[in-house]
Amino acid sequence: MTRRTDPRTLLLAAAELLAWWAGLALLWLVFITSVDTLERVVGASAAAAAAVLARAGRRAVTWR
């Protein structure tokens, strides 16, 4: 059986992931000393992975 997801729910999930990503990427930029292309790519990737984990952790705690 296929579960249909409300478009509003998907939009809220995307907004939450974007907010986590922005905060974590900004934190990465604050802590590094040299800002070159490789550091930006690594920071953006690490922030994206951490944002997914943060959302999953929040959902596990709140059961939503």
Secondary structure, 3 states (H helix, E strand, C coil): CCCCCCHHHHHHHHHHHHHHHHHHHHHHHHHCCCCCHHHHHHHHHHHHHHHHHHHHHHHHHHCC
